[in-house]
Amino acid sequence: MASPSRPPIVDNFVLAIIGVAILASVFPASGTFADVVKVVTMVAIAALFFLYGARLSPNEALAGLAHWRLHAVVLASTFVLFPLLGLAATVTSPALIPDGLYTGLLFLCLVPSTVQSSIVFTSIARGNVAGAVVSASISNLLGVFITPLLVIALMNTTGKATVDAGSVVNIVVQLLLPFLLGQLLRPWVKDVVARYSKQTKAIDRGSILLVVYSAFSASQREHVWSNLSLWRIVAIVLLCALLLAIVLGVTWLAGRALGFAREDRVVIVFCGSKKSLASGLPMASVLFAGHPIGMIVLPLMIFHQIQLIVCAVLAQRWEHAAATA
């Protein structure tokens, strides 16, 4: 298998997201245009999850389940360790960060792992690439179901935000139905999706940029940012960095304590410490309709960039260590 190219330390897509957020803050959608953006965004999100379903091969994921201990540890980190740390962080609100940012911090702890960057970093670090493919894919597949349930169960217990059971209906209509339709039609559309990968990638990224523009426009119309000082931004950056440091340490130590080979420990670290911006942003726009979405998705955007920088450095160091061993 050819080694995938190294991802840039600063993700160009993240820069595009930041640019769109700034654009929405300066020129927010309002009036009829805001209504049009809302409808177009809903359609784009449905198209995004249809493509997720069309691309993901359940047979390949199930075939890799033989290494179940590895995948169980990754899933435990993604959907147990992270949520517990998110709940523990409730002590930071509102003294350190406002309730809206804490809601975003907890939400980032509930989204699934990334796929592409987890696999790339595992390959660079000379880890178990096949294991990374299966673990990351399973995380994303289950995340479509688990993340909304965790949001509804845990958000209400913190008292910082309320997400009612009606959100389940929105998730089913806007996310699950398109995803399942993509799975059902996969035998007929997978070749078309693969043939036009550049165009479908544009739909992927374009839909996420639409979500960001819509979310930050709404936040600007509601004057959310006037209540957010610079030191609060610094605080959430430090909290995201601390969260990542804790999970990286726990996943590495857990891999060693459970007797995994080095190649599998690399998978546990990279797949178990990542959070998906591509899945998280559309989910947030559906789950938190009527809330200050811009502030809620900000921690996930910050965490995503920090994880890229830190994991790129780790992958390169582990590659060097493996080459000289």
N, C-alpha and C positions, 0 to 999 in steps of 0.2 A: 504493500500500500504506500502510495506517495505521501511524503510528509506534507501536511498542510502548511500554507504560508503563515508566517508570524503575524498576528493581528497588531495594529498600531497601538501604542501606549494610550493615545487619546483617540477614542473611537469617533470616526467622522460622522456616524449616524447620531451619536450623542451630541456632537456639535450642531448638527442640523436640528435636533430637538430643542437645544438651548436657543438657537436662532429663532425657531418658531415661537417658543415661549416668550421671547423678547418682543417679537412682532405682535403677538396677541396682547401683550401688556401695553404696547404703544398704540396699536390699531385694533382694539377688540371688536369682535363681531357684535352687532346690536340690531335691534328691530327685526325686520323681515329677513335680513341677511343672517342673523343669528339663528332664526328658525330653519333656514335653508341649510346652514352648516350642521345643525343638529340632525336633520334627516339624512343628509349625505354621510355624516359620521356613523350613524346607525347602520346604514347600508354597507359602508366600508368595513365595519367591524364584523358584520355577518359574512362578508366575502372573505375576510381574514381567517375566520374560524372554519369556513368551508375549505379553504386551502390547507389549513392545518390538518383537517380530517382526510383530505385527499392525499396528502403527502405521507402521513404516518402509516406505516405498515404494522398492523397488530400482530401478524404472523411472525415478523422478524423480532418484535419485542418479546413475544411469548417464547420464541425459540431460544432466546438468550437468558431465560429465567432459571437455567440450571445453576447459575452462580447466585442463588437466591440470597445467601448471607450478605454478599456485597451490596446487592440492590436494597436489601432491608435496612442496612446501615445508612445508606444514602437517603432513603425515604424517611428514616427516623430523624435524620438531621434536618431535612427540609420541612417536614410536617409535624415534628414533635419538639426538637431542640429549639429551632427558630421561634415557634410560637411561644414557648415557655420564656425565652429571653425577651420576646416582645411584651409579654404580660408583666414580667419583672420590671421592665422599663417604665411602667405606669408611674413610678415614683418621681420621674423627671417632669411630669406634667401636673400643674401648670407652672411650677416654680422655674424650671429650666427652659422648657419649650411649651408653646400654647397647645391646647387640646387638638387643634387641627393637624399640627405637625406630629403630635403623638399618634393620632389616628393613622397618619401616613406611615409612621415608623412601625406600628403594629401590622398594618396591611402588608408592608414589604416582607415581613416575617412569615406571611401566610401564602405568598405566591409560589409557584413551582420553580424548579431550577432551570437554568438556561440549557440549550442544546448545543448550538454551534461552538460557542467559546469554551464550554466545558470539554468538548471533544478535542478542539484545537490545542488547548493548554495541556491536556492529558497526553496528546501525541508529542508535543514539544518536550515534555518532561520524561518521555519514554515510559509512559504508564500503559495500562491495559486499555487500549483504544476501544476494542470491542465491548468491554465492560462499560466504558463511559457512554458509548452509543446507546446501549440498552438502558442504563440507569437514567440518563437524561431524558430519553424518550418516555420511559415509564412515568417519570416525575411529571412531565408535561401532560401525558394522557390522563393521569389521575388528578392532576391539578385542576383540570376543567370541572371536575366534580367536587374535589375536596376543598379547594380554596373558597368557593362561595359558602359552603357549609361552615368552615372555620370562621369566616368573617361574621356570619350571622350568630354563631355560638359565642365567639369571644368578644366581639365589639360591644355587645350589650352588657357583658359582665364588667367591663372596665368603667362604664358610665361616661366615657369620653365621646362616644358616638352611638347612634342607634340605627341599626340596619334591620328592617322588619322582614318577615317571611315573604312578603310580596316581592322582594328582590329575587327570590328563587324563580318566580314566573318570568321576570325580565331576563335572568340568566338562561333559562330554558329556551326562551324565544329568540334571544339575540346571539347566544353563544352555543348552547348545547345542540339545538336543532340544526344549525348550519354545520357544526362539527360532525354530527351523526350522519347528516346528508352527504358530507364529503367522504365519510367512511363507506357508506353504502354505494356511492357512485365511483369509488376509487378504482375498481377494475376497469372502468371505461374512461376515466378522466386522468389517471395517473400519468399516462404517456404524454398527453397534451400538456399537463402541468410541467412535466420534466422538459418537454421541448421548448416551452416558452418560459423557462425559469427566470430570465431577466425581467420579463413583463410581470410575472407573478410576484417577484421580489419587489417591484415597484408598488404593487398593490399592498404588500405587507407593510412596507415602510411608509407609503403614502397614508394608509389608514391610521397608523400610529401617530403620524404628524398631525392628521386631522383631529385625533383625540386630544393631543396636546394643545392645539390651537383652540379647540372648543372649550377645554377645561380652563385654560388660562384666560380666555376671553370672559368666561363666566366669573372667574375670580376677580378680574379687573372691574367688571360691572358691579360686583358686590363690595368693592373697595377692601378686599381681603389684605392686600399687600401693605396698606397704610398702617396696619396694626402689627407688622412683622419687622422687627429691627434687625440690624446687621449682626448683633451678637447672638440673636436667636438662630440665624442661619449658620453661624460658626458652631453653635452648640449642636445643631442637628448633624453637621458634618462630622464633628468629633464623636457623636453617638454612633453614627453609621460606621466609622472607622473602628470604634471599640467593639461593636457588634461583630464585624467581620473578623477582627483579631481573635475574639473569644471562640467563634465557630471554627476558624482555621486551627486553633490550638486543640480544641476538643476533638475535631474529626481526625487530626493526625494522631493524637494520643489514643483515641478509640481504635483506629486501625492497627496500631502496634499492640495494644492490649488484647485485641481479639485475634491476634496471630496472622493477620493478612500479609501476603507478600508485598514487597515494595511497590510493584506495579499496581496492585489493587489499592494500596494506601493512597497513591496519587489520585485514583478515581474518586475515592471517598472524600478527599480534600477538595478537589475541584468541582465535582458534581454536588457535594453536600454543602458547599459554602456559597453557591451561586443563587442569584434570584433573577428571574426573567423579566426584563423590561417589556419585551414584545408581548408577553401574555398578561403582565400585570396592568399595563396602562388601559387596554380595552376593558378588562374586568372592572377596574376602578370606575370607569365612566358609566358602567351599567349599575354597579352596586351602590355607588354614592351619588346617584342623580339627586340634585337638590342640595348637595353639600358643597363646600368650597373645594372642588376637585383639584385645582392648581396646587393648593397647599398640601393636599393629601398625597398627590403623586410625587411631590418634590423629594421626600426622603428616598423613594425608590430610584429616582433619577440620579441622586447623589451617590447612593450605595452602588448602583450599577457602574458608575465611572471609577469609584474607588476599587471595586473588585477587579476591574480590568487592569488597572495599574499594578495592584499588589500581586495578582495571579500571574501577570506577565513576568514580573520579576522572579517570582517563585519558580515558574516553569523553566526559565532560562538557567537559574541556579541549579535546579535539579537535573536539567539536561547536562550541564557541565559536570556535575558530580557523578552521573551515570557514565559519562564518557571517560572519565578519569579513574573509575573504580577498577 
